[in-house]
Amino acid sequence: MKALGIDFGTKRVGLAMTDPGGILAFPFKVIQRTTRNAMFTELLEIIEKEKVDEIIIGLPLSLDGEDTLTTRQVRNFAASMERRVDLPIHLVDERLSSVAAEEELKEAGLWDRKRKKNLDSQAAKIILETWLNRA
């Protein structure tokens, strides 16, 4: 079971992937957003090439657990993804995943520019790990 983790953003989309056994999560890639169609085309190519079995999308709730504008955008993204693939899609609470990702990258010794470049895929890895730990 191979899973794809997605940290959706309006400028960048961070991706993480599990190993084929679905045990460990790794940062995979960051997609720079241009158009909606280009984003979905690239995602679908990755899903097919990597033989993804499940998709896990981070749901950015407010600290008190309420929906925000970004939460609605992610729910719309998830609904669009459901129309394009015949795979299970799971939404996972991602509160503070970017903060945790930033800390992990600092601990790894990455400088500011390199941290920013890797932050979204690292956040996707944390989202995926959250889901793996629940399963």
ZIMO-V919279 format. One record per residue. RES is the residue in one small letter. NEAR is the number of other C-alpha atoms within 8 Angstrom. D_FIRST is the distance of its C-alpha to the first C-alpha in Angstrom with 1 decimal. Layout:
# ZIMO-V919279
res:RES near:NEAR d_first:D_FIRST
res:RES near:NEAR d_first:D_FIRST
This chain:
# ZIMO-V919279
res:m near:8 d_first:0.0
res:k near:13 d_first:3.8
res:a near:13 d_first:6.5
res:l near:15 d_first:10.2
res:g near:15 d_first:13.0
res:i near:15 d_first:16.3
res:d near:14 d_first:19.8
res:f near:10 d_first:22.0
res:g near:7 d_first:25.6
res:t near:6 d_first:28.6
res:k near:7 d_first:29.2
res:r near:11 d_first:25.9
res:v near:15 d_first:22.2
res:g near:18 d_first:20.2
res:l near:17 d_first:16.6
res:a near:17 d_first:14.2
res:m near:14 d_first:10.8
res:t near:14 d_first:8.4
res:d near:10 d_first:8.3
res:p near:7 d_first:5.9
res:g near:8 d_first:5.5
res:g near:11 d_first:5.2
res:i near:8 d_first:8.8
res:l near:8 d_first:11.2
res:a near:12 d_first:12.1
res:f near:10 d_first:14.5
res:p near:11 d_first:17.0
res:f near:9 d_first:16.5
res:k near:8 d_first:19.3
res:v near:11 d_first:22.0
res:i near:9 d_first:23.1
res:q near:7 d_first:26.9
res:r near:11 d_first:27.6
res:t near:7 d_first:30.3
res:t near:6 d_first:30.0
res:r near:7 d_first:27.6
res:n near:6 d_first:27.1
res:a near:9 d_first:26.5
res:m near:11 d_first:23.8
res:f near:9 d_first:21.9
res:t near:8 d_first:22.5
res:e near:8 d_first:21.0
res:l near:8 d_first:18.0
res:l near:9 d_first:17.4
res:e near:8 d_first:18.0
res:i near:8 d_first:15.4
res:i near:10 d_first:12.7
res:e near:8 d_first:13.8
res:k near:6 d_first:14.4
res:e near:6 d_first:11.2
res:k near:7 d_first:9.1
res:v near:11 d_first:7.6
res:d near:10 d_first:5.8
res:e near:12 d_first:7.5
res:i near:13 d_first:10.8
res:i near:15 d_first:12.6
res:i near:14 d_first:16.3
res:g near:15 d_first:18.9
res:l near:12 d_first:21.8
res:p near:12 d_first:25.1
res:l near:13 d_first:27.3
res:s near:9 d_first:30.8
res:l near:6 d_first:31.5
res:d near:5 d_first:33.0
res:g near:6 d_first:29.8
res:e near:7 d_first:31.4
res:d near:10 d_first:30.2
res:t near:9 d_first:31.7
res:l near:6 d_first:32.2
res:t near:8 d_first:29.1
res:t near:11 d_first:27.1
res:r near:9 d_first:28.4
res:q near:8 d_first:27.5
res:v near:12 d_first:23.8
res:r near:9 d_first:23.9
res:n near:8 d_first:25.4
res:f near:8 d_first:22.9
res:a near:10 d_first:20.0
res:a near:8 d_first:22.1
res:s near:8 d_first:22.6
res:m near:9 d_first:18.9
res:e near:10 d_first:18.4
res:r near:7 d_first:21.2
res:r near:6 d_first:19.7
res:v near:7 d_first:16.1
res:d near:6 d_first:14.8
res:l near:8 d_first:11.6
res:p near:7 d_first:11.5
res:i near:10 d_first:13.4
res:h near:8 d_first:14.2
res:l near:8 d_first:17.3
res:v near:11 d_first:17.8
res:d near:9 d_first:21.3
res:e near:10 d_first:21.8
res:r near:10 d_first:25.4
res:l near:6 d_first:26.6
res:s near:10 d_first:23.4
res:s near:11 d_first:25.6
res:v near:7 d_first:28.1
res:a near:10 d_first:25.7
res:a near:12 d_first:24.3
res:e near:10 d_first:28.0
res:e near:8 d_first:28.8
res:e near:8 d_first:25.9
res:l near:12 d_first:27.2
res:k near:10 d_first:30.8
res:e near:7 d_first:30.0
res:a near:6 d_first:28.5
res:g near:6 d_first:31.9
res:l near:9 d_first:31.1
res:w near:7 d_first:34.2
res:d near:6 d_first:34.4
res:r near:6 d_first:33.8
res:k near:8 d_first:30.8
res:r near:12 d_first:29.4
res:k near:8 d_first:29.9
res:k near:7 d_first:28.1
res:n near:9 d_first:25.0
res:l near:13 d_first:25.2
res:d near:15 d_first:23.0
res:s near:16 d_first:19.9
res:q near:15 d_first:20.6
res:a near:14 d_first:20.8
res:a near:16 d_first:17.4
res:k near:15 d_first:16.0
res:i near:11 d_first:17.9
res:i near:18 d_first:16.7
res:l near:17 d_first:13.0
res:e near:10 d_first:14.2
res:t near:9 d_first:16.1
res:w near:10 d_first:13.2
res:l near:9 d_first:11.2
res:n near:6 d_first:14.6
res:r near:5 d_first:15.1
res:a near:4 d_first:12.1
